[in-house]
Amino acid sequence: MEIWINPECSKCQSALSILDAERAQYTVRHYLEDPPTVPELTEVLARLDLEPWHVTRLGEPVAAELGLADWPRDAATRSRWIETLAAHPALIQRPIITADDGTATVARTPEAVRSALAPPEDPKA
């Protein structure tokens, strides 16, 4: 499992504390220093089952500078959103956990962090 964090973020610090308390095996990615690429973001969004505007921090100054609040949210502009997130990683919601089972979660709550640790449900059960 990998967790994308900003070490200054209290939600990220909380997520790391939970992972440590649960003795989870994980890798930390400081995504501001090691930004995800367009293909990585595309994959993570698919794993999250979210669109790029769903994981965009519109309150960031760069979001206002770019006028993101007024950008269309549709298939035609999806790649523009993803490219913008790759170019300005501070716009990406955090923390994001990508689990080894192929799932991912925006882990902003303790429940979301714990859900990343839970084994996947057996569809046959």
Secondary structure, DSSP 8 states (H G I E B T S, - for coil): -EEEE-TT-HHHHHHHHHHHHTT---EEEETTTS---HHHHHHHHHHHT--GGGGB-TTSHHHHHHTGGGS--STTTHHHHHHHHHH-GGGB-S-EEE-TTS-EEE--SHHHHHHHHS----TT-
